[in-house]
């Protein structure tokens, strides 16, 4: 007897939902390639509960489902010879060659890798209609960066992790991002402002600003709920940091676990708390902690106790203008 094909889409809705919920994101993507009607059924899988994470550095978009993680990676066409090809797939209006690197990873190949990143992002967002949890970029062209950010803003009011690092972005556009999108967990700003911006709402637990010359004590004080603060290229002075350290010691930054501020505007003899120095040169030791999955260390710090009894290592490296606090 000849076996008859299983007619999946003739199942009752409840049964169809159960079948779709057993599929991983790549299987659902493949199914959605069949037709627009099939695409419209993907939400039955519970895909709105998925999480989408974009990482430009690893050429990838990850889809986190309740029981697995699938990755879509984009490469230039010149990389095709390194992989076994498995036909073509359509992303939005673009049909490109693909390869299954593993059952959890699908690679696609593009004339322009940046266009591939944007196109796959838009396509997967349309299929799964899920929250975008993370968007990590590294000097990406504004013509690619802006549509991605605009899509995120159009769909949600907050995101867990965001890197602000598009080439030739206007100050106005960057400020609008913060007006419309709340970054809850990790915020990395690499944008170089041409003029110091007005006060930006800092709601993130983990803040990294690479070119922080525009950060004032007012900005710093707005980070009072942050756990980690890292500022490079700072222009904060002895007076600024003395005020901050006194506020920290009095308990005004209760969540702060680690501070890193590198400023060429701090004098070589800077110190605080009435101590002769903020560096242990007699018996320096290395202290390490894991905070939000990142290993953080401080070497040669001195003990300082906050007014509430919390003890931290505080260190000022006068050669590099680096001030650090690590709560033990």
C-alpha positions in Angstrom: 0.0 0.0 0.0 1.3 3.4 -1.0 1.6 5.7 2.0 -0.3 8.9 1.7 1.3 12.2 2.6 0.4 13.6 6.0 -1.9 16.6 5.4 -0.7 18.8 8.2 -2.9 21.8 7.4 -6.1 19.8 7.4 -5.7 19.2 11.1 -8.2 20.9 13.5 -6.8 24.1 14.9 -6.0 22.6 18.4 -4.1 19.7 16.9 -2.3 21.9 14.4 -1.2 24.2 17.3 0.2 21.2 19.2 2.2 20.1 16.2 3.6 23.6 15.5 4.6 24.0 19.1 6.9 21.0 18.7 8.8 22.7 15.9 11.9 24.8 16.5 12.4 28.3 14.9 14.3 27.0 11.9 11.7 24.4 11.2 9.0 27.1 11.5 11.0 29.3 9.1 11.2 26.5 6.6 7.5 25.8 6.9 6.7 29.5 6.4 8.5 29.3 3.0 5.6 27.2 1.6 3.0 30.0 1.1 1.5 33.1 2.6 -1.3 31.0 4.0 1.2 28.9 5.9 3.0 32.0 7.1 -0.2 33.2 8.6 -0.4 30.0 10.7 3.0 30.4 12.4 1.7 32.3 15.4 -0.2 29.1 16.4 3.3 27.8 17.4 3.5 30.4 20.2 6.3 32.2 18.4 5.3 35.5 20.1 7.0 34.0 23.2 10.3 33.7 21.3 13.1 36.2 21.9 15.2 37.7 19.0 18.8 38.7 19.6 20.9 40.4 16.9 24.7 40.3 17.1 26.5 42.0 14.2 29.9 40.9 15.5 29.1 37.2 15.2 27.1 37.8 11.9 24.1 36.3 13.6 20.5 36.6 14.6 19.5 34.2 17.4 16.0 33.1 18.1 15.4 31.9 21.7 12.5 29.5 22.0 11.4 28.0 25.3 13.4 24.8 24.7 16.1 25.7 22.2 18.1 28.4 20.5 18.4 28.6 16.7 20.8 30.8 14.8 20.6 32.5 11.4 24.0 33.7 10.2 24.7 35.9 7.2 27.9 35.9 5.1 29.2 37.4 1.9 28.8 35.3 -1.3 32.5 34.7 -1.3 32.2 32.4 1.7 29.9 29.9 -0.2 32.8 27.6 -1.2 33.5 26.8 2.4 30.1 25.2 3.0 27.8 22.6 1.5 24.9 24.5 -0.1 21.3 23.4 0.4 19.3 25.3 -2.2 17.8 28.8 -1.8 15.4 30.5 0.6 13.5 33.8 0.4 13.9 36.5 2.9 11.5 39.3 2.3 11.9 39.9 -1.5 15.4 38.5 -1.7 16.2 34.9 -2.7 19.6 33.7 -1.7 21.6 30.5 -1.3 21.7 28.8 2.1 23.6 26.2 4.0 22.7 24.1 7.1 25.8 24.3 9.2 24.0 22.2 11.9 20.4 21.4 12.8 20.4 24.6 14.9 22.2 27.0 12.5 21.2 28.2 9.0 23.7 30.3 7.0 22.6 32.6 4.1 24.9 34.2 1.5 24.6 37.8 0.2 26.1 40.2 -2.2 26.2 42.7 0.6 26.5 41.3 4.1 24.9 44.4 5.7 21.9 44.2 3.5 21.6 40.5 4.5 21.7 41.4 8.1 18.9 43.9 7.8 16.8 41.7 5.4 17.0 38.6 7.6 16.2 40.7 10.7 13.1 42.1 9.1 12.0 38.7 7.8 12.4 36.9 11.1 10.7 39.7 12.9 7.7 39.4 10.5 7.5 35.6 10.8 7.7 35.3 14.6 6.4 38.7 15.7 8.4 38.3 18.9 10.1 40.7 21.2 13.6 41.9 20.2 15.7 41.4 23.3 19.1 42.5 22.2 20.6 44.5 19.3 24.4 44.6 19.2 26.2 46.7 16.5 29.8 47.7 15.8 30.2 50.8 13.4 27.4 49.7 11.1 26.3 52.1 8.3 23.5 54.4 9.3 21.4 53.3 6.3 21.3 49.8 7.8 21.2 50.7 11.5 18.4 53.2 11.4 15.7 51.0 9.7 16.5 48.3 12.3 16.2 50.6 15.2 13.0 52.2 13.7 11.4 48.8 13.5 12.3 48.0 17.1 10.9 51.3 18.3 7.7 50.8 16.3 7.1 47.4 18.0 8.2 47.9 21.6 9.0 50.5 24.2 11.9 48.8 25.8 14.7 46.4 25.1 17.1 44.5 27.3 20.4 45.2 25.5 21.3 47.9 22.9 24.5 49.1 21.3 24.4 52.6 19.9 27.1 52.5 17.2 26.0 53.5 13.7 28.2 55.4 11.3 27.3 59.0 10.7 24.3 59.0 12.9 23.0 62.5 13.7 22.9 63.6 17.4 19.2 64.2 17.0 18.5 60.7 15.9 20.5 59.2 18.8 18.7 61.3 21.3 15.3 60.3 19.8 16.3 56.6 20.4 16.5 57.3 24.1 13.2 59.3 24.1 11.4 56.3 22.6 13.2 53.2 23.8 14.0 52.2 27.4 17.1 50.1 27.7 16.7 48.0 30.8 19.8 45.8 31.2 22.9 46.7 29.1 23.5 49.9 27.2 26.6 50.6 25.2 27.1 54.0 23.6 29.8 54.4 21.0 28.3 57.4 19.2 30.5 60.5 19.2 28.3 63.5 19.9 29.2 66.7 18.0 27.6 68.7 20.8 27.0 67.7 24.4 23.3 66.4 24.6 20.8 67.4 27.2 20.1 65.0 30.0 19.5 61.5 28.7 17.4 59.1 30.8 19.7 56.3 32.0 17.6 53.4 33.1 20.1 50.5 32.4 21.7 48.3 35.0 24.9 48.1 33.0 26.2 51.2 31.2 29.2 51.5 29.0 30.0 54.8 27.2 33.2 54.8 25.1 33.4 58.5 24.3 32.0 60.0 27.5 33.6 63.5 27.3 30.0 64.9 27.3 29.1 63.2 30.6 28.7 65.7 33.5 28.1 65.0 37.2 24.4 65.6 36.4 24.4 62.7 34.0 26.4 60.6 36.4 23.9 61.3 39.2 21.1 60.1 36.9 22.7 56.6 36.9 22.0 56.0 40.6 20.1 52.8 39.9 22.8 51.3 37.8 24.9 48.3 38.9 27.9 48.8 36.5 29.1 52.1 35.1 32.0 52.3 32.7 33.1 55.7 31.2 36.0 56.1 28.8 37.4 59.4 27.4 35.9 61.3 30.4 36.4 64.9 31.2 35.3 64.6 34.8 37.6 66.5 37.2 38.9 66.1 40.8 36.0 68.2 42.0 33.5 66.1 40.1 34.8 62.8 41.3 35.1 64.0 44.9 31.5 65.0 44.9 30.5 61.6 43.3 32.6 59.6 45.8 31.1 61.4 48.7 27.6 60.7 47.3 28.5 57.1 46.8 29.8 56.7 50.4 26.7 58.2 51.8 24.6 55.5 50.1 23.2 57.5 47.1 24.2 54.8 44.6 22.9 51.7 46.5 23.0 49.4 43.5 26.4 50.2 42.2 28.7 47.2 42.2 31.4 48.4 39.8 32.6 51.8 38.6 35.2 52.4 35.9 36.0 56.0 34.9 39.0 56.9 32.8 39.7 60.7 32.7 42.8 62.7 31.7 41.3 65.6 33.7 42.0 63.9 37.0 45.2 65.2 38.7 48.1 62.8 39.5 47.6 63.3 43.2 43.8 62.8 43.3 42.5 61.1 46.4 39.4 61.1 48.6 37.9 60.1 52.0 40.9 61.7 53.8 43.2 58.8 52.6 46.8 59.6 51.5 46.3 57.5 48.4 43.6 55.4 46.6 46.2 52.7 45.6 47.7 49.9 47.7 51.4 49.8 46.6 52.6 47.8 49.7 50.6 44.6 49.3 48.5 44.9 46.2 46.0 42.1 45.5 43.7 41.2 42.7 40.0 41.1 43.5 37.5 39.6 41.0 33.8 39.3 40.7 31.3 38.0 38.1 28.6 40.6 37.5 25.9 40.0 34.9 28.1 37.2 33.4 31.1 39.4 33.0 34.3 38.9 35.1 35.4 42.2 36.6 38.6 42.8 38.6 40.4 45.5 40.5 44.1 45.3 41.4 45.7 47.2 44.3 42.5 48.9 45.6 42.1 50.1 49.2 39.2 49.3 51.5 36.5 51.9 51.8 33.4 51.4 53.9 30.1 53.1 52.9 28.0 54.7 55.6 25.7 51.7 55.5 28.5 49.3 56.2 29.1 48.0 52.6 32.8 47.5 51.9 34.4 48.1 48.5 37.8 48.3 46.9 38.6 51.7 45.6 41.6 52.4 43.3 42.9 55.4 41.5 45.7 54.7 38.9 47.4 58.1 38.5 49.4 57.0 35.5 46.3 56.3 33.5 43.7 58.5 35.2 41.6 55.5 36.0 39.3 55.4 39.0 37.6 52.1 40.0 35.2 50.9 42.7 34.4 47.2 43.2 31.9 46.3 45.9 33.1 43.1 47.6 
